[in-house]
Amino acid sequence: MAPAELDALAVREQLFHERVRECIICTLLFASLYILCHFIITHFKKHTDFAAVHDDEDAAVNRIALGLCTFTLAVALGAVLLLPFSIISNEVLLSFPQNYYIQWLNGSLIHGLWNLVFLFSNLSLVFLMPFAYFFTESEGFAGSKKVGGPAGAPPRPPIPGSSLTPLLQGIRARVYETSVVLLLLTLLVLGMVWVASAIVGNDAASRQSLYDLWEYYLPYLYSCISLFGVLLLLLCTPFGLSTMFTVTGKLLVKPRLLEDLDEQLSCTRLEEAAVSHRI
């Protein structure tokens, strides 16, 4: 090979290894956040909701909803920790610019993390959270087989011509119902937005902006929800701090280092004299 081809091959190999390294780092970070969020949710969630038998349809639906909620919480926690992570990684790189072992904290990794957080945030906001809610509330369409029954009843056989178990058949029926409900809800929201856009501005630019869902409306929705979260944080932080200090003041014992013992003795003598005078 010519030297130019060797240089190009080395550059492509370096880019490939950097891409693989970024994928591994992102996977490890998200796996750590997912495990942490799973412990958090299972700690605050009632254990009886997930303690049913393994062949119960409701228990399987609850486990699926638990996984979706854990994924959403992990994405939210990653979005909160991404800015401090970016600042700390930048300071570390500025402090040790020649260190080989921290060169993986580069701008490409941070940029990739920001893109992944933005993608999964919109996915969780638009699809996963509504799907988890409607999935737990769904029962399947009329005529679908539901797993379970009276206590001690034998399991129902599969539907003739189907290779799925009754549990999978019930979950599939719920998935169908949830998908239909989400589709109808999406059509309803898009129709309302279309009507509102036609009322406010009935021109070609307004109609064209309706097709830019990914580039215009989702970032705008993400920004609005972020603004609402910041306002809620600013509103709740003073009340939380006041409540925290009030509870702390009730639990802690006040120190008696600055109390005047002579004054307490004189007060005690006066109270004793008053009691003796009454007797």
FENFENMO-V399743 format. One record per backbone hydrogen bond with DSSP energy under -1.0 kcal/mol. NH is the residue of the N-H (numbers start at 1). CO is the residue of the C=O. Records with the same first field share a line. If there is no record, write none. Layout:
# FENFENMO-V399743
NH->CO  CO
This chain:
# FENFENMO-V399743
6->2
7->3
8->4
9->5
10->6
11->7
12->8
13->9
14->10
15->11
16->12
17->13
18->14
19->15
20->16
21->17
22->18
23->19
24->20
25->21
26->22
27->23
28->24
29->25
30->26
31->27
32->28
33->29
34->30
35->31
36->32
37->33
38->34
39->35
40->36
41->37
42->38
43->39
44->40
45->41
49->46
50->47
56->53
60->56
61->57
62->58
63->59
64->60
65->61
66->62
67->63
68->64
69->65
70->66
71->67
72->68
73->69
74->70
75->71
76->72
77->73
78->74
79->75
80->76
81->77
85->81
86->82
87->83
88->84
89->85
90->86
91->87
92->88
93->89
94->90
95->91
96->92
105->102
106->104
110->106
111->107
112->108
113->109
114->110
115->111
116->112
117->113
118->114
119->115
120->116
121->117
122->118
123->119
124->120
125->121
126->122
127->123
128->123
129->124
131->127
132->128
133->129
134->130
135->131
136->132
137->133
144->141
153->150
162->159
169->165
170->166
171->167
172->168
173->169
174->170
175->171
176->172
177->173
178->174
179->175
180->176
181->177
182->178
183->179
184->180
185->181
186->182
187->183
188->184
189->185
190->186
191->187
192->188
193->189
194->190
195->191
196->192
197->193
198->194
199->195
200->196
201->197
203->201
207->203
208->204
209->205
211->208
213->211
216->212
217->212
218->213
220->216
221->217
222->218
223->219
224->220
225->221
226->222
227->223
228->224
229->225
230->226
231->227
232->228
233->229
234->230
235->231
236->232
237->233
240->236
241->237
242->238
243->239
244->240
245->241
246->242
247->243
248->244
249->245
250->246
251->247
252->248
264->260
265->261
266->262
267->263
268->264
269->265
270->266
271->267
272->268
273->269
274->270
275->271
276->272
277->273
278->274
279->275
